[in-house]
């Protein structure tokens, strides 16, 4: 009777090990790509300035990737020497956008860059 009990215990242990192995494999396979980790921010590209005059300019940008969030605002940041200030788009066509700046000071250096806020 003791031999039978040992075989039964051995078979139970084998079955238990197989179950643990299969459970481990299932857990590892279910840990694939996490959809949350695929979240990414929207991306923009700063384009050339156009329609330049002594006091006006149109600064342009383009949304290159809409990301996974909701875009709440996009436009051009302008730096007149006192830091960048956001200006929401005033011109939009598809993924291209721009801001028309008026009242610029002649011979003053301005810097600009496209921006996007997506949450």
C-alpha positions, 0 to 999 in steps of 0.5 A: 500500500505504501508503494501505491501512495508514493506513486499517487503522490509522485503523479500529483506532484508531476501534475502540479508542476505541469499546472504551474508551468502552464500557468506561468506560460499563460501569464507571460504570454498575457504580459505582451504589449500594454496598450497604456504604454503605447500612449504618446504625445502629439508632435509638431514641426516648425516650418518656414516663416512666410509673408514677411514685411516690416511689421508682419509675418506668418509663422507656420507649423505642421502636426506630424503625429496626432498622438494618442491624446486629445489635442486641446490647442496648437499654434506658434510660440513667439519670443521677442527677447522676453521668453516664449509666449503661446499664440493659438493658430489663426490659420489652419488647413489640414495638419498645417497651421500658422499664426499671422503676427502684426505690429512687429518691430522692424530690425528686431530679432524674433524667434518662433517655434510650433507647439501642441498641447494634448492633455 
